């Protein structure tokens, strides 16, 4: 759905055609639900939050100025609701399990040895589940940006607007998130042991 | 920086299809010769494939329940009553700072008493409102009155600070409707964007650590020491080197870049410059928001170096009497300090961070705080624990929760956060949102 189409529907809804809102729901419900689902890790909570996001978007539709896509505005609403929800449900326990990695320290950069492994061997259902669950062990900013990119397939621009960061930050944060996720997967044995845990000097040597 | 490290940053963008054609070609060529980077690419691809397949379809009940509520009229467009609920009074920073000091001082004594007292007041308020609403059988705006009274607590005079202590965080409860509502005014986008540009270095710096960034605002002890070192010998390269090496901070002088208006000074002509001749400073006073400079009578701001106001909005105040000196005021100066050299010349030194060998010094990370602008701070994870010591005001805007803190408090809080936190500050004046700054942890 293009931005113009979104605006046309919004105008209809504001003019009294409430049923037209269904088109906006249909176009965005999967992304909204998946975003909430991965952020909360609970299907029921995700359903509640998704519903609340759409209702909130509907009630505030008149204040929507069209400066961004409706879908992006909706993602931001959803994201804020998720953050509120998570804050209220105290995530301290999961925080303590967070995989910690010094982002700025290249010494910790681990490279999985995937040279000899056929891709099929890695992508078993079990592996997929471990990979997606391992996202939860990232810190919040890395987790949410990976969810937005990988699961809801949001563009860099959309992520930037939703998280209120510029695209350069989206790019670098995604890179760090992926790097840390690889580290987690190596530590779990999902990815084969790194054939070497690189120090910065060694990485420099590779070219 | 090694080539591989640069590629590693690009691999993520590569699988997202975000590279320009030349970058794409370059990295694809690199993959052919570098097994490490190929392995990283493969791991990212596997992650992408696995995670994208974990997306599910939204349950049918989602759309049904939403549309039922809408079509039945259960939900309607919200009226924008946010202005009506806005408290016209605002707390001054001085008051906030004084209150903050008082809060800290009494914290130990009242740690146990306050929650009990606050809980009692809270319950009493609810009971009174309930009683009123039942007795009068009206739907009066009890929420508004409670909200305003909570907000007004922060605005009490210092002399009443103990009695006006905001309720500790833990006892605020989850009922958002009881919280003050602050408006979201979006009419001043020009101002908003302007200040966003001022704060852009936070954004551009990507994932730099918060502690480094926020040091620029609070001027950590190490920086102060380094500046003192420069004062001992202007143009002394070794002092600068010490500062640079020890704390990764480059102290740079203020008047620069415009060689037509300044003259080189000292041994290190590349760095140190004489102040513009049109500006003859007599005296300088600094406070948190402004630099007041007394200048000799006849100072012509038109001929002053433009850079002098680049750290904040400048204002030239004509002297009232001939005997007086003119004043020149820089509002909201960026962090830095004035130093007097042996010739009684004044210099404004600006702290710059993360000296980049290729790009040269970059403007340091700073936020300027205009008058009457307050900080609303939204931090994840560590916030509750930290905020307990500051007794912030929890407020709501369009359903989102924020904490109202003084600017000083915001700075203190940020400086205590770890790297893994995102800090989200909304600078707000009485007209609404002024600027949004997000520091990336």
Contacts between the chains, C-beta under 8 A, distances in Angstrom:
chain1	res1	chain2	res2	distance
A	14	B	77	7.5
A	18	B	70	5.2
A	18	B	71	5.7
A	19	B	67	7.5
A	19	B	71	6.6
A	21	B	66	7.9
A	21	B	67	7.2
A	21	B	70	5.8
A	22	B	63	6.8
A	22	B	67	5.4
A	25	B	62	7.7
A	25	B	63	5.0
A	25	B	66	5.6
A	25	B	67	6.9
A	26	B	63	6.5
A	29	B	58	4.1
A	29	B	62	5.5
A	29	B	63	5.9
A	30	B	55	7.2
A	30	B	56	7.9
A	30	B	57	5.9
A	30	B	58	5.0
A	32	B	58	7.3
A	33	B	56	7.5
A	33	B	58	3.7
A	33	B	59	7.5
A	33	B	62	6.3
A	34	B	55	4.9
A	34	B	56	6.5
A	34	B	58	7.6
A	37	B	56	7.0
A	38	B	54	7.8
A	47	B	59	6.4
A	47	B	61	7.2
A	47	B	62	6.0
A	50	B	58	6.7
A	50	B	62	5.6
A	51	B	62	6.2
A	51	B	65	5.7
A	51	B	66	5.8
A	54	B	62	7.9
A	54	B	66	4.7
A	55	B	66	6.4
A	55	B	69	6.2
A	55	B	70	7.7
A	55	B	75	5.4
A	56	B	399	6.5
A	58	B	66	7.7
A	58	B	70	5.8
A	58	B	75	6.2
A	58	B	77	7.6
A	59	B	75	5.7
A	59	B	76	6.8
A	59	B	77	5.8
A	59	B	78	4.3
A	60	B	77	7.7
A	60	B	78	5.7
A	60	B	398	7.3
A	61	B	77	6.3
A	62	B	77	5.1
A	62	B	78	7.8
A	62	B	80	8.0
A	63	B	78	7.8
A	63	B	80	6.4
A	65	B	186	7.1
A	80	B	399	7.6
A	80	B	400	5.3
A	83	B	380	7.0
A	84	B	400	7.2
A	84	B	401	6.0
A	87	B	380	7.2
A	87	B	401	7.5
A	88	B	174	6.1
A	91	B	381	7.7
A	95	B	381	6.0
A	98	B	420	7.9
A	100	B	420	7.8
A	103	B	207	6.0
A	103	B	419	7.2
A	104	B	209	6.8
A	106	B	5	6.6
A	109	B	8	7.4
A	111	B	36	5.2
A	111	B	39	5.4
A	111	B	40	5.9
A	112	B	39	5.8
A	112	B	40	7.7
A	112	B	42	7.8
A	112	B	43	4.8
A	113	B	39	6.5
A	114	B	39	4.9
A	114	B	42	4.6
A	114	B	43	6.1
A	114	B	46	7.7
A	115	B	35	6.3
A	115	B	38	7.9
A	115	B	39	6.4
A	119	B	42	7.6
A	119	B	46	6.9
A	122	B	46	5.6
A	123	B	46	6.5
A	123	B	49	6.5
A	123	B	50	6.5
A	127	B	50	6.8
A	128	B	50	4.2
A	128	B	53	6.3
A	128	B	54	6.8
A	131	B	46	7.4
A	131	B	47	5.8
A	131	B	50	4.1
A	131	B	51	6.4
A	132	B	50	6.3
A	132	B	51	5.5
A	132	B	54	4.4
A	135	B	51	6.9
A	139	B	420	4.5
A	139	B	441	7.5
A	140	B	380	5.6
A	140	B	381	6.6
A	140	B	420	7.8
A	140	B	422	7.2
A	141	B	420	7.4
A	141	B	422	5.1
A	141	B	440	6.9
A	141	B	441	6.1
A	146	B	51	7.2
A	149	B	16	6.8
A	150	B	47	7.1
A	150	B	48	5.8
A	150	B	51	3.8
A	150	B	52	5.9
A	151	B	51	5.6
A	151	B	52	6.8
A	151	B	54	6.2
A	151	B	55	5.1
A	152	B	55	7.2
A	153	B	52	7.0
A	153	B	55	7.8
A	156	B	16	7.1
A	156	B	18	6.0
A	163	B	438	7.8
A	164	B	424	7.4
A	164	B	436	6.3
A	164	B	438	5.4
A	165	B	203	6.3
A	165	B	438	6.0
A	165	B	440	6.6
A	166	B	203	4.7
A	166	B	204	7.2
A	168	B	203	7.6
A	168	B	204	6.5
A	168	B	206	6.1
A	169	B	203	6.0
A	169	B	206	5.1
A	169	B	207	7.4
A	169	B	440	5.9
A	171	B	12	7.2
A	171	B	13	5.2
A	171	B	18	6.5
A	172	B	9	6.8
A	172	B	206	4.0
A	172	B	207	5.5
A	173	B	206	7.1
A	173	B	207	5.9
A	173	B	440	6.8
A	174	B	12	5.2
A	174	B	13	7.7
A	174	B	16	7.1
A	175	B	8	7.3
A	175	B	9	5.3
A	175	B	11	7.3
A	175	B	12	3.7
A	175	B	13	7.1
A	176	B	207	5.7
A	178	B	12	5.2
A	178	B	44	5.3
A	178	B	47	6.5
A	179	B	8	7.5
A	179	B	12	7.9
A	181	B	47	6.1
A	182	B	40	7.3
A	182	B	43	5.0
A	182	B	44	7.6
A	182	B	47	7.4
A	185	B	43	7.5
A	185	B	47	7.7
A	191	B	43	6.1
A	191	B	46	7.9
A	198	B	36	7.6
A	200	B	2	7.4
A	200	B	5	7.7
A	203	B	2	5.9
A	203	B	4	4.9
A	203	B	5	6.1
A	203	B	8	7.8
A	203	B	36	7.2
A	204	B	2	3.6
A	204	B	3	7.9
A	204	B	4	6.5
A	204	B	5	7.6
A	206	B	4	4.9
A	206	B	34	5.5
A	206	B	35	7.9
A	206	B	36	5.0
A	206	B	37	7.5
A	207	B	2	7.1
A	207	B	3	4.6
A	207	B	4	5.4
A	207	B	30	7.3
A	207	B	33	7.5
A	207	B	34	6.2
